[in-house]
């Protein structure tokens, strides 16, 4: 595979991304190829041409798309349902346990905020306890399993919510091993695989009781496309909103959504197949991972001017997602890190994600096949010096970056 500073994956699909911006944050909201947008627009046109005809057979279209997505991912379609995003899928699982009392939940301090909050509400509403396991950023796979095993042994059995690829800390967790151990200890498991499709070769965690994953991130489907997998095809899982399929078995009841635009679901198999045909998912993973490796080297040269260890020791580092330390205490809290994103875009045209973990601020970049090393050259020359400048101001004016988006 050819790889140079001037080279990008031009043999792949076309994109409508603003060329004035350096898009190094594919992991937050994804990007949709032009061909995929056209396919979704084609379907929307059909929907608007004859709404009665469209919606009368909408559930049949969703069912066929679900079966095709299951085939592409190598899973039995009777265990798979479409949902609008990972948070919605997690809410479906939380709702399934709401009738129980009490429900004790366990998350880690790497968990995605919205999902962890949902787990906490489940415990509060059922009279259970909400528990958080602290996992060091540099913990190895074996250490993670040991930490969670010890925590599970110290609390009543309940629901364990674990990330497959973490959002804030850009690392993998050994979810298969964790889920097996959890089952031995009487815990039900929900795996948050928001970043997994398109990043991991086998994204669905088949050892989990439930798994949810987004197709609108690295898999490049339109926004609002995600999957919910149930290991036992759980008949107690119901959509968050009842429709005419409510009395059908799982997952067919999820094919019925009422009068809602499900063209993102219908387009998801097209998006997956398009990239597989034009590039190949193995090549996508290889390219984006190697690009991230080379990008780190470019950033390192600039960052060494201000810090000795710009790249944290991340246990089980994952392909296209990487963390870089922010200088001088910048972005120490979630609110402070969130407040950096829009000002940086407005000042430099660089799109990044900013996160925090245990009081340390990070920038998180994530790559896809439309990126090239020139994006990192620009980040090193324009973005990093500005962040360093802001950090210097924060050291004398602590609230300078606490503006809200």
N, C-alpha and C positions, 0 to 999 in steps of 0.2 A: 504494500500500500504506500503510495507516494505521500510524503509529508514534508512540507517546508513552510517557512514563515509566510510566504505569499499564497499558499495553497488553501483552498477550502473545498468542500465537497460539492462542486458545481454540477456533478453528474446526477445529483438527486433531484427531488421535486423543487418547484419554484415557491417563493415565499413573498408575502406582501408586507413584510416588516419594514419599518421606516429606515431607509439607508443612512439617515443622519444620526441614528442611535446605535450604540454598541450593545447588542442584546446578549448579556451574559447572565441572564436570570430565567432560563427556560423552565427551571424547576418550579417556579411559583405559579404561572398561569399558562405555560406552554406556548406554542405557536402553531397555527393551522396552515398547512400548505394550500396554495392557491387552488390546486386541483380538488382538494377536499372541500374548500369553501364552495367551489362551483357545484359539487355534488350535493351538498346540503341545500344550496340555493335552488337547485333543480327540484329537490323534494319539496321545498317550501312552496315553490311555484305550483306544483301539483296539488298541494294542500289548499292553497288559496283559490285555485281554479274551480275546485268542487269540494268545499268543506264537508258536505253531507256524505259524499262518497268516501272521502279520505278518512274521516273519523269513525265511520261505521266499520271500517276494516283496519283501523289503526293497530289494534291489538294483534292482528295476524301479522302485520309487518314487523312489529316489535318482536314477536315470537320468532320469526325467521331470522331477524338480525341477531337475536340472542343465541340461537342455535349456531349461526355462522361464527359468532365471536367465540363460542365455546369450542368449536372445531379448531379455530386458529390457535387457541391457547391450550388445547389438549385436555379439556375437562368435559365431563358429562353435563349436557345442557340442563338436565333435571336438577342440578345442584347450583345453577347460576341464574342470577336475576340482574336486570339493569336497575341502577339508581342514579340520581343526578350528581352526586359527589360522595366522597368518602364520609364526610360528616353526616350526610343523610343515611348512608348505609349503616354507620355506627348507631345512629338514632333508632333505626329499625331493630337492631339487636338489643339496645337498651330497653326499648318498648316491650320486647318479648319477655324481659325479666321483671317488668314493672309490677306484675301481679304477685311476685314472690315477696316474702318478707322474713327476715331482712336480707338484703343483697350486699355483700361485702365486695368492694372493688379494689383492684390493685393496678396502678400504673407506674411508669418510671418518670424520672425528672427530665427525660428526653422527649416525652410525649407531646404530640401536637395539641395546642391549647384548647381548641374547640372540642376535640374528642375527649380530652381529659376532664374538661368541665362537664361534659355529658355523663361521664362515669361518676363524677362526684355528685351530680344531681340525682342519679339513679340510687346511690347509697343514701343520700339525704331523704329522698322520698319514701324509701322502703325501710328506714330505720337501721340501715347497715353502716359500716365504717368505710371511709375512703382512705386508702393507704398509698403511699408513694415510696418506691424503692429508689434509692440514690445509686446511680451507676457512674463511676468515673469515666470521663471522656475517653481515656486511653485503655479502658478495660478490654481484655482479650475476650474472644468468644467463650472460652471455658470459664473465665472469671464472671462474665455476665450470667451464665447459667447458674453458677454457684451463688451469686448474690441474690438472684431471684428465687432460687430454691430455698435459701435460708429465710428470705422474707415470707414466702408462702407457708413455710413450716411454722411461722410465728403468728399467723392470723387464721381466722376461720376460712374454710374454702369458699370461694365465690367466683367472681369474674375477673380474669387477668386480661388487661388491654396492653398490647405490646406492639411497638413499631417494627416494621420490616426494614425500612430505610428511614432514618429519622430526619425530620425537617430542620429543626434548629441546629443539629450537630452533625449532619451529613455523614452518618455512619450506619453500618448494617448491624442488626442484631441476629443472633442465631435462632431464628424463630422456630424452626423445625424441632431442634433439641429442647427449646424452652416449652413448646406445646406438649411434647411427649412427657416431660417431667411434670408439667402442670396437671396433665390427665392422671398421672399416678397419684398426685396429691389431692385429687378431687376438684380441681379448678376447671371451669369453662374458659376457653380462650377466644379472644377477638384480636386478630392481627390487622393492624393499620398498614396497608400496602399502598399508600397514596402515590409514592414515587416509584413503585416497582415495575409496572408494565412499561416495557421499552428499555428499562435499565437492567433488570435481572433476566437471565436466560429463562428461568422458570419462575415467573412472578407469583403464581398462586401458591400459598403455603397450605399444602394438602393435609398437614398434621394439625392445623388449626380447626377449631369448631366452626369459626366464622372468619372470613377474610374479606376485606374491602379494598378496592384499588381504583385509582383514577385512570381513565383513558385519555383525558384532556390535558395531561402533562406531557410526559416524554413520548407517549404513543401518538400524540398530535391529532387526536380526534377533536371535534368542536367542543367547546365548554359545555358542561352539563352531561358528561358521559362517564359513568363509573359502573363498577361491577360489585355485586355482593355474592360471595360463595358460601355455601353451607355444607359442611362435611357430611351431615346426615340428611340433607334435603329437608330441613326442619319445617314441619307443617304448622308450627306456632309462629312463624315469621309472617308478618303482614305489612303491606305498604303503609307509610305514614298517613296517607289519605285513601280512604276506601273508595272504590269505584265499582263498576258492574261485575268485575271479576272477583269480588271479595270472597265468594263462596267456592272458588276454584282452588285446586291444590297448588302448593308451592312448586315451581316459581311462576306458574301461569297467571296467578293473580296479580303479579307485578307487571305483566304485559299490558294491563288495563290501567290507564292513567286519567281517563276522562278527557276533557278538552284542554290538552296541553301539547306544546310543541316538543315532540320526541325525535325530531330530525337529527339531533346530535347522536342519539342511540343508533338510529338507522344508518348513519354515516360512519360510525366507528369501525365496522369491519372493512369498509372501503379504505379508510385512512391507514389501518394496519397493513392491509394487503398492498396498498400503493407504495409505502416505504419499503416493504419487504421485496417487492418486485423491482423497484428502481435502484435500491441500494443493498438491501438485505439487513435484517436485524442484527446479525452477528457483526457485520461491518459497522453498523451504527454504534454499537457498544464499544467496539475496538477503537473506532475513530474518536469518539467523544472522551473516552478514558485517556487515550494517549494525548489528546489535545489538552486535557486538564493537567496531565503530568508536565507537558512542555510549558503550559501557561504558568504553572507554579514557578518554574525556573526563571521565567522572564520577570515575574513579580518579585522574586527573591532578591534580585540585584538592587532594585529600588528600595525595598523594605529594609534591607540590612543597614541602610543609612540611619535608621531610627530605632531598630530593635534587633536583638540577637537571635530571637526564635519566633519568626513571623508565622510559622506553620505549626499548629498544635499537633501533638501526638494523638491521632484519632484511631481508636481501635476499629478494625474492619472498615477501612476507608472504602468508599464506593465510587466506581466509575466516574461519571461526569460531575458529581457534586463534591465541592471542596470548601474547606474553611480557611480563612486567613485572619490572623489577629488584627484587631483595630488598635491603633496606637494610643498611648497616654490616657486610658480610661474612657475612650469614646464608646458610646452605645452600651453602657453597662447593664441597662435594664431593657426589657422588651419594648417599652414605650420609647426610650431613647434611641434604640436601634431602628425601630420602625420609622422614627422621625427623620432618618438620614436618607431614605430611599428617594423621595420626590425631589428634595433639594439637590441631590447629586445628579439626577436626570436633567433637571432644569439648568444646572450649571455646566455640565460636561456632556450630556447626551449618553451617559453610561447607565444601563439598567442592571442593578445588582440587588440581591437580597441581603438584609442585615439582620443578625440574630444576636442573642446573648445567652450565656450559660454560666451560672454560678458567678455572676458579677463581671464576666469578661465579655466584651463586645467582639463580634466577628463580622466580616463580610463573607457571604457565601456566594460563590459563583457556580453556575451550572451550564454545561455546554451541550450543543447539539450539532447536527451536521452542517448547519448554515454558518457556524462560527469558524474563525481562523485565528492564527497567532497574531495577526495585526490587531485584533480586538484587545489582546493582552498588552501589546505594545502601547496602545492608546491608554489603557487603564493604568499602566505603569507610569506613563509620562504626564497624564492629565488628572486621572482620578485619584491616585494614591497621594500625590503632593497636596491636593485639595483636602483630602481626609486628614492628612497630617496637620495642615493649617487649622482645620476645624478643631482637631484634638488639642492644639496649643491654646486655642481660644477657650475651650471647655475647661482647661486646667486653671484658668483665671476667672472664668464666668461659667460656673457649673450648669446654669439653666439655658445656655445659649442655643442648644439643639433640641430643647424640649417642646418645640412647636408641633402641632398636630397636622396630619395630612389633610 
